[in-house]
């Protein structure tokens, strides 16, 4: 084998041994990566649920006000 073929092979072998990735520690949990996407999806849903709850409370209060004004007994709650 000549120096022309041995030297590049030796250089490639030496360079391939550099910068090996370090494996993560087994005791640490992985970092969450999709939190921004998950939050972007769930924020409008949570907001809509909050608005729905507010509307239901308002409707119940109005129904109670109407029942009190007309003197009718409220229907049994489910």
Beta strands, then each sheet from edge to edge (+ up, - down):
end
